[in-house]
């Protein structure tokens, strides 16, 4: 199936009006991999038609980040969309998404200044702004996002609730490679040696989850021990953060906390910034 390609608001409006039944949107920045394709398949399960947006959003990149070298593989992305039966590909230019320098944008609030937001100031403001614009342009019934970006997913859900956006937000499980590395468009930056070091991120998360019965401090301690070894590797992992947080607020949990939590980690291997997380359940001593 060949998707309809829309590059302008007018083309998108025409494609949207021609779509029959419920529409699901999968927002992406392109460089599609199996993780994106799993989101498309989840979208297909939840709607009659599927739209994929491809736009590398400049507002969510900091001044020293990888906007210029972020992988752009449009033809391969179209082939992936066709193989997955996507109905609409929305691939706007920067001028379409931002006709002028934006003055009114989404403010991510306190949650946007925590964890990944503390490491990348302004990132979530830019992310939420483009997501809201895409939701307004495409007008989907459902939008599907990956749980690998757990803080992003939590913030999109909060924005949709706070601003009464009429869309269902769905989180789909993280897809990993056989060695455990979470799929990411940035993985292609890694050399063979850097990739070996990067595997410490997922190993640390699984070590932390295995210690969940011992409480929050044990979770962070077990994960931190793995990351400490990676910091001494060649090449080293430069840790940005390792946190155990409440999944609805991304505030760090304290000793004695029980309930759902997310163990989140981010670091740099060479020039590549990588994130990962795993959900877990912390229980009281009587439940252990």
Buried (B, 14 or more C-beta within 10 A) or exposed (E): EEBBBBEBBEBBBEBBEEBEEEBBBBBBBBBBBEBBBBBBBBBBEBBEBBBBBBBBBBBBBEEEEBBEEBBEBBEBBBEBBEEBEBBBBBBBEEEBBBEEEBEEBBEBBEBBBBBBBEBBEBBBBBBBBBBBBBBEBBBBBBBBBBBBBBBBBBBBBBBBEEEEBEBBBBBBEBBBBEEBBBBBBBBEBBEEEBBBBBBBBBBBBBBBBBBBEBBBEBBBBBBBEBBEEBEEBEBBBBBBBBBBBBBEEBEBBEEEEBEEBBBBBBBBBBEBBBBBBBBBEBEEEEEE
